[in-house]
Amino acid sequence: MHADRAETAPGNVRRDAQRGWCWYDWANSVFPTSITTVFLSLYLTEVATRAAESDVARNGSAACPDGDALRRCDVAFLGWHFPAGSLWGYLLSVAAVLQLLVLPLAGAVADRTGDKRGMLGLFAFGGAAATTLLALTGGKEWQLGAALFVVANVCFGAAVVVYYSLLPEIATADERDGLSARGWAFGYLGGGTALALHLVLYTGHGVLGIERETAVRLVFASSGVWWAVFTVFPLVLLRGHASPAGGGSPVGTSTLRGGFRQLATTLRQARRLPLTLAFLGAYMVFTDGISTVFKVSAQYGNVELGLSQDVLIGTILVVQFIAFLGGLLHGWVAARIGAGRTVVTSLLVWIAVLTAAFHTREGEPAQFYAVAAGIGLVLGGTNALSRSLFSQMIPRGREAEYFSLYQIGERSTSWAGPLVFAAVGQATGSFRLAILSLIGFFVVGLVLFWPIPLERAIREAGNEPPAKL
């Protein structure tokens, strides 16, 4: 067994690195919250619809049908025509595929160069710049916004891979559960704070004397600035930390070739860690359930429960801030009963929350808020402790590569939950039964996770397990 590398670092250096690590969760959470979840999807669809309507008017065709959620007037890209309302779904798919190609290479290069702090800054500032430039999207130029979002999304994912890979380098085995939970909690607090400020800007645009579209573009610009400014904190606090794994090679053509070779080696060697792969398989199942619940909760509240837009926006804020407390709670519980038992408990809570969502009465916002609070309690903590556990099941010196596989595994199944939700809703005509069907992801994930001998999995990776699992 190897000695834990974090134990060899001076205490003040490790504490600074851990504080900086948590700050990056605060910095980057503005992107999935304000940009991806709330503002860009609606705004970019609106811009694409204007372009489609302009083309219809120019060609003398019939106007786009009012009240059509898909806005079936087509936009074109490289000879491909599709409804303006379908743009966001296709864009998310393209961004996900590009991440599948880029993330493994980013992880391999990060491990090979050893300059994880520098690569974190490169990807974070690149994503922040692309996000800021989204403010230039307007009129009918949806292509610019689409391209910038793809760049920002890929940079976001690559930075997360490098960020995750720092966890085992800056925290001992017994510190990781608490640190991972604090980071996740701090991220939800940051994302919620940014979103609250952005909603004030958006809803108060008339008082501020600006148009609604201008307010949205200011949201984009300020989101990029937020991401960039708060990234400075982790980069400064991580100055005393040096990744011991890399060879210090500069990023160049030979390093990229070496990164591909190293990635191929990682894929071959991963088969020698069947328990790590079993854990990854279980995680892929239940994390798809988690992400799907978050993505479809607003649709469920609107279509099935008949709740207003104000209630749904308020729900997003409730989830963000309760998730902060939930992340801290998971860290506290894991310190007392172990991360493995805490994840099992968390998955059982997910099952209970979805059962409560099924029984929520139509037009009852108080009940919906209660369900949202339940989601918030387990939303961040389940993934935070899974991240910590995985960090202990991977070989030293290959953290970024394995965390790229972790991210790819998460994204490669992200289509299954929405597909099940949509298919059950279509087949039964009820989103209640569709939300109930998502319990299957947590049941299957629990069945796959429960029998994994976590201590043996950690030892097989060459690491010493923490005192409690």
VOGU-3710 file (C-alpha; in Angstrom, 3 decimals, decimal comma):
1> mhadraetap> 0,000/0,000/0,000  1,115/3,535/-0,745  1,260/6,242/1,891  -1,391/8,879/1,290  0,359/11,658/-0,619  -1,740/14,363/1,047  -0,250/13,384/4,407  3,205/14,416/3,221  2,156/17,987/2,377  2,614/20,705/5,027
11> gnvrrdaqrg> -0,607/21,335/6,940  -0,980/24,973/5,865  -0,417/24,082/2,194  -3,035/21,341/2,375  -5,565/23,598/4,120  -5,067/26,355/1,527  -5,400/23,839/-1,307  -8,613/22,462/0,166  -10,118/25,932/0,582  -9,164/26,778/-2,991
21> wcwydwansv> -10,618/23,511/-4,245  -14,005/24,345/-2,700  -13,918/27,819/-4,258  -13,856/26,341/-7,756  -17,194/24,635/-7,112  -18,544/28,083/-6,212  -16,991/29,584/-9,362  -18,219/27,146/-12,006  -21,716/26,394/-10,670  -23,048/29,544/-12,328
31> fptsittvfl> -22,704/27,841/-15,725  -24,996/24,807/-15,225  -27,434/26,854/-13,128  -27,930/30,297/-14,677  -26,788/29,459/-18,206  -27,766/25,877/-19,002  -30,772/25,318/-16,734  -32,539/28,681/-16,799  -31,648/31,366/-19,324  -29,805/30,142/-22,430
41> slyltevatr> -32,214/27,393/-23,477  -35,170/29,785/-23,721  -33,187/32,700/-25,136  -31,417/30,713/-27,849  -34,699/29,110/-28,888  -36,205/32,599/-29,153  -33,328/33,837/-31,327  -33,577/30,765/-33,579  -37,337/31,239/-33,872  -36,829/34,846/-35,017
51> aaesdvarng> -34,419/33,585/-37,678  -36,940/30,971/-38,808  -39,780/33,499/-38,977  -37,579/35,859/-40,959  -36,865/33,117/-43,490  -40,576/32,334/-43,744  -41,425/35,994/-44,362  -38,667/36,326/-46,954  -39,857/33,236/-48,824  -43,497/34,272/-48,678
61> saacpdgdal> -44,572/31,116/-46,817  -47,249/30,788/-44,163  -46,356/32,139/-40,733  -45,105/29,874/-37,960  -48,098/28,465/-36,052  -48,826/30,251/-32,785  -48,860/28,147/-29,628  -46,646/25,477/-31,166  -44,096/24,499/-28,512  -41,659/23,323/-31,183
71> rrcdvaflgw> -42,104/26,434/-33,349  -42,078/24,273/-36,456  -40,607/26,880/-38,756  -37,223/25,451/-39,641  -33,729/26,828/-39,258  -30,870/25,494/-41,341  -27,306/24,520/-40,520  -24,902/23,067/-43,101  -27,840/22,040/-45,267  -29,702/20,371/-42,397
81> hfpagslwgy> -33,161/21,762/-41,610  -34,860/21,304/-38,229  -37,522/23,086/-36,132  -36,287/26,085/-34,186  -37,725/24,591/-31,012  -35,536/21,491/-31,403  -32,304/23,489/-31,449  -31,568/23,228/-27,715  -32,008/19,452/-27,572  -29,732/18,923/-30,561
91> llsvaavlql> -27,207/21,373/-29,132  -27,031/19,487/-25,843  -26,457/16,260/-27,762  -23,636/17,739/-29,849  -21,977/19,204/-26,763  -22,201/15,827/-24,990  -20,628/13,968/-27,925  -17,758/16,462/-28,115  -17,157/16,017/-24,394  -16,904/12,267/-24,898
101> lvlplagava> -14,077/12,944/-27,356  -12,259/15,684/-25,449  -12,487/14,693/-21,763  -10,390/11,506/-21,897  -7,611/13,322/-23,735  -7,765/16,244/-21,297  -7,426/13,819/-18,400  -4,502/11,971/-19,967  -2,641/15,211/-20,747  -3,287/16,552/-17,225
111> drtgdkrgml> -1,739/13,446/-15,688  1,135/13,449/-18,170  2,120/17,101/-17,686  1,414/17,240/-13,964  0,361/20,895/-14,332  -3,194/20,430/-13,107  -3,413/23,919/-11,644  -2,436/25,428/-15,002  -4,843/23,227/-16,951  -7,665/24,037/-14,540
121> glfafggaaa> -7,058/27,730/-15,203  -6,825/27,187/-18,980  -10,152/25,374/-19,247  -11,939/27,534/-16,667  -10,916/30,844/-18,247  -11,680/29,462/-21,714  -15,183/28,476/-20,620  -15,692/31,793/-18,836  -14,634/33,745/-21,919  -17,027/31,813/-24,165
131> ttllaltggk> -19,836/32,354/-21,626  -19,168/36,095/-21,477  -19,225/36,313/-25,273  -22,728/34,802/-25,288  -23,801/38,392/-24,595  -23,060/39,111/-28,275  -25,805/36,696/-29,349  -28,857/38,605/-30,500  -31,117/39,371/-33,394  -31,269/36,231/-35,541
141> ewqlgaalfv> -27,662/35,036/-35,115  -28,341/31,861/-33,168  -25,287/30,133/-34,707  -22,897/32,320/-32,689  -24,661/31,450/-29,437  -24,698/27,756/-30,331  -20,978/27,691/-31,088  -20,063/29,599/-27,928  -22,192/27,318/-25,767  -20,504/24,212/-27,180
151> vanvcfgaav> -17,059/25,698/-26,462  -18,061/26,735/-22,940  -19,642/23,348/-22,231  -16,578/21,389/-23,360  -14,291/23,657/-21,309  -16,606/23,224/-18,312  -16,391/19,433/-18,533  -12,609/19,389/-19,066  -12,054/21,696/-16,093  -14,249/19,453/-13,928
161> vvyysllpei> -12,113/16,417/-14,827  -8,930/18,212/-13,731  -10,683/19,620/-10,658  -11,940/16,208/-9,531  -8,496/14,671/-10,042  -7,014/17,094/-7,481  -9,159/15,656/-4,662  -6,904/12,671/-3,793  -3,818/14,899/-3,991  -4,968/17,485/-1,460
171> ataderdgls> -6,952/15,372/1,034  -6,203/12,210/2,982  -8,535/9,225/2,721  -10,306/10,252/5,929  -10,694/13,870/4,751  -12,137/13,262/1,303  -15,777/12,581/2,172  -16,068/15,798/4,158  -14,123/17,876/1,625  -16,076/16,551/-1,353
181> argwafgylg> -19,374/17,225/0,442  -18,277/20,751/1,416  -17,197/21,499/-2,138  -20,482/20,279/-3,593  -22,455/22,209/-0,966  -20,447/25,369/-1,584  -21,109/24,973/-5,303  -24,864/24,866/-4,806  -24,647/27,934/-2,581  -22,671/29,780/-5,266
191> ggtalalhlv> -24,984/28,690/-8,067  -28,042/29,645/-6,041  -26,612/33,045/-5,107  -25,738/33,845/-8,726  -29,139/32,670/-9,942  -30,954/34,782/-7,332  -29,031/37,878/-8,458  -29,731/37,074/-12,102  -33,439/36,624/-11,440  -33,507/40,030/-9,732
201> lytghgvlgi> -31,859/41,529/-12,825  -34,236/39,727/-15,198  -37,501/40,357/-13,372  -36,536/43,946/-12,542  -35,377/44,953/-16,014  -38,230/47,432/-16,343  -37,296/49,191/-13,110  -33,688/49,331/-14,306  -34,791/50,898/-17,576  -33,466/48,128/-19,837
211> eretavrlvf> -35,183/45,735/-22,198  -35,733/42,097/-21,344  -33,292/40,908/-24,002  -30,630/43,272/-22,694  -31,156/41,863/-19,199  -30,619/38,320/-20,472  -27,441/39,323/-22,286  -26,195/40,950/-19,083  -26,876/37,644/-17,329  -24,595/35,908/-19,843
221> assgvwwavf> -21,808/38,461/-19,467  -21,966/38,506/-15,671  -22,001/34,697/-15,537  -18,744/34,539/-17,448  -17,207/37,234/-15,244  -18,392/35,383/-12,117  -16,800/32,130/-13,324  -13,508/33,852/-14,180  -13,202/36,053/-11,082  -13,913/33,306/-8,577
231> tvfplvllrg> -11,570/30,914/-10,417  -8,730/33,204/-9,346  -9,299/32,119/-5,732  -8,514/28,407/-6,256  -5,592/29,201/-8,553  -4,035/31,436/-5,898  -4,692/29,040/-3,020  -3,365/26,069/-5,018  -0,026/27,772/-5,702  1,739/25,795/-2,996
241> haspagggsp> 0,406/22,478/-4,308  2,353/20,513/-6,909  0,868/17,412/-8,547  3,420/14,641/-8,052  2,158/12,417/-10,825  3,164/14,181/-14,002  6,484/14,376/-15,717  6,333/18,100/-16,179  6,076/17,842/-19,967  4,853/20,985/-21,731
251> vgtstlrggf> 1,674/20,613/-23,741  2,670/20,074/-27,348  2,221/17,632/-30,207  4,318/14,949/-28,528  2,396/15,396/-25,275  -0,931/15,029/-27,084  0,309/11,860/-28,823  1,534/10,605/-25,473  -1,849/11,479/-23,982  -3,613/9,267/-26,537
261> rqlattlrqa> -1,215/6,400/-25,795  -1,644/6,857/-22,048  -5,437/6,888/-22,449  -5,300/3,592/-24,349  -3,206/2,138/-21,534  -5,700/3,360/-18,941  -8,597/1,714/-20,771  -6,725/-1,590/-20,851  -5,645/-1,393/-17,229  -9,109/-0,414/-15,979
271> rrlpltlafl> -10,232/-3,972/-16,693  -7,890/-5,107/-13,913  -10,005/-3,196/-11,403  -13,397/-4,933/-11,763  -14,725/-3,598/-8,457  -13,919/-0,016/-9,497  -15,766/-0,630/-12,764  -18,675/-2,182/-10,836  -18,893/0,961/-8,715  -18,773/3,102/-11,866
281> gaymvftdgi> -21,604/1,036/-13,367  -23,790/1,533/-10,295  -23,004/5,242/-10,256  -23,913/5,593/-13,942  -27,374/4,211/-13,192  -28,344/6,238/-10,132  -26,706/9,489/-11,273  -28,825/9,320/-14,429  -31,860/9,134/-12,185  -30,619/12,137/-10,189
291> stvfkvsaqy> -29,982/14,314/-13,243  -33,283/13,316/-14,844  -35,303/14,244/-11,757  -33,641/17,665/-11,707  -34,209/18,205/-15,443  -37,870/17,175/-15,578  -39,092/18,531/-12,235  -40,137/21,876/-13,735  -42,019/20,122/-16,560  -43,751/17,860/-14,030
301> gnvelglsqd> -44,749/20,841/-11,914  -46,041/22,790/-14,905  -47,808/20,142/-17,000  -48,974/17,625/-14,398  -49,464/19,846/-11,339  -50,486/23,075/-13,106  -48,092/25,292/-11,168  -47,132/28,800/-12,296  -43,789/29,937/-13,684  -43,095/31,892/-10,487
311> vligtilvvq> -43,518/28,740/-8,411  -41,194/26,796/-10,699  -38,489/29,472/-10,553  -38,859/29,588/-6,788  -38,476/25,828/-6,730  -35,123/26,027/-8,500  -33,887/28,429/-5,828  -35,240/26,212/-3,039  -33,376/23,217/-4,471  -30,117/25,180/-4,797
321> fiaflggllh> -30,040/26,462/-1,230  -31,356/23,290/0,414  -28,716/21,361/-1,564  -26,071/23,450/0,228  -27,354/22,192/3,583  -27,803/18,687/2,195  -24,194/18,521/1,048  -22,944/19,511/4,489  -25,329/17,022/6,097  -24,008/14,173/3,944
331> gwvaarigag> -20,445/14,998/4,955  -21,442/15,022/8,634  -23,263/11,681/8,378  -20,442/10,071/6,364  -17,936/11,007/9,085  -20,007/9,003/11,565  -21,268/5,971/9,642  -19,085/5,954/6,519  -19,603/7,130/2,943  -20,878/3,774/1,681
341> rtvvtsllvw> -23,700/3,527/4,231  -24,536/7,193/3,680  -24,902/6,673/-0,092  -27,219/3,711/0,546  -29,333/5,844/2,895  -29,364/8,675/0,364  -30,647/6,388/-2,399  -33,462/5,215/-0,103  -34,383/8,866/0,503  -34,499/9,432/-3,267
351> iavltaafht> -37,027/6,600/-3,569  -39,150/8,152/-0,815  -38,984/11,621/-2,412  -40,150/10,343/-5,814  -42,988/8,468/-4,125  -44,007/11,737/-2,469  -43,805/13,522/-5,840  -46,197/10,935/-7,303  -48,723/11,680/-4,549  -48,394/15,494/-4,746
361> regepaqfya> -51,812/17,015/-5,474  -52,440/19,258/-8,451  -52,308/22,999/-7,751  -50,627/22,566/-4,350  -47,376/24,598/-4,441  -46,651/23,927/-0,749  -46,480/20,190/-1,397  -44,298/20,759/-4,454  -41,916/22,931/-2,416  -41,707/20,157/0,180
371> vaagiglvlg> -40,744/17,655/-2,512  -38,184/20,146/-3,858  -36,686/20,447/-0,374  -36,391/16,664/-0,233  -34,626/16,642/-3,596  -32,268/19,358/-2,408  -31,298/17,379/0,697  -29,958/14,473/-1,367  -29,152/16,151/-4,683  -25,587/17,186/-4,004
381> gtnalsrslf> -24,645/14,791/-1,224  -25,183/11,571/-3,174  -22,879/12,678/-5,978  -20,360/14,273/-3,603  -19,796/11,054/-1,678  -19,722/9,033/-4,904  -16,943/11,334/-6,135  -15,029/10,790/-2,895  -15,427/7,010/-3,006  -14,304/6,817/-6,633
391> sqmiprgrea> -11,203/8,898/-5,843  -10,083/6,097/-3,514  -10,684/3,296/-6,029  -8,283/4,539/-8,717  -4,495/4,153/-9,045  -2,249/6,973/-7,949  -0,868/9,130/-10,711  -3,803/8,364/-13,034  -6,485/10,433/-11,305  -7,375/12,745/-14,195
401> eyfslyqige> -7,594/9,874/-16,673  -9,887/7,854/-14,439  -12,017/10,872/-13,601  -12,417/11,498/-17,330  -13,862/7,969/-17,528  -16,050/8,886/-14,547  -17,394/11,943/-16,369  -17,845/10,006/-19,607  -19,705/7,275/-17,760  -22,014/9,904/-16,293
411> rstswagplv> -22,720/11,455/-19,696  -22,935/8,237/-21,689  -26,117/7,166/-19,867  -27,630/10,639/-19,476  -30,075/9,916/-22,296  -31,721/6,922/-20,596  -33,606/8,727/-17,814  -35,216/11,395/-20,026  -36,095/8,671/-22,556  -37,850/6,558/-19,911
421> faavgqatgs> -39,680/9,605/-18,534  -40,865/10,675/-21,996  -41,784/7,158/-23,133  -43,792/6,324/-20,001  -45,515/9,702/-20,173  -46,448/9,128/-23,817  -47,564/5,538/-23,283  -49,695/6,214/-20,205  -50,698/9,822/-20,773  -49,549/10,594/-17,229
431> frlailslig> -46,420/12,322/-16,015  -47,257/10,979/-12,540  -46,511/7,471/-13,719  -43,491/8,832/-15,605  -42,017/10,385/-12,440  -42,753/7,162/-10,548  -40,904/5,153/-13,205  -37,673/6,995/-12,341  -37,605/5,118/-9,020  -36,255/2,221/-11,072
441> ffvvglvlfw> -32,928/4,005/-11,564  -32,433/4,315/-7,806  -33,560/0,750/-7,090  -31,248/-0,709/-9,738  -28,399/1,575/-8,671  -28,888/0,507/-5,052  -28,957/-3,185/-5,980  -25,710/-2,772/-7,946  -23,987/-0,634/-5,306  -24,931/-2,511/-2,123
451> pipleraire> -22,881/-5,711/-2,633  -19,647/-3,970/-3,729  -16,917/-4,612/-1,114  -15,673/-1,042/-0,919  -12,653/-1,731/1,274  -11,428/-4,446/-1,085  -12,008/-2,204/-4,095  -9,849/0,522/-2,526  -7,067/-1,907/-1,624  -7,059/-3,430/-5,127
461> agneppakl> -6,331/0,053/-6,489  -3,283/0,209/-4,194  -4,757/2,615/-1,644  -5,404/2,494/2,080  -9,120/2,716/2,936  -10,405/5,356/5,381  -11,349/4,446/8,936  -15,074/4,281/8,087  -16,741/3,116/4,899
//
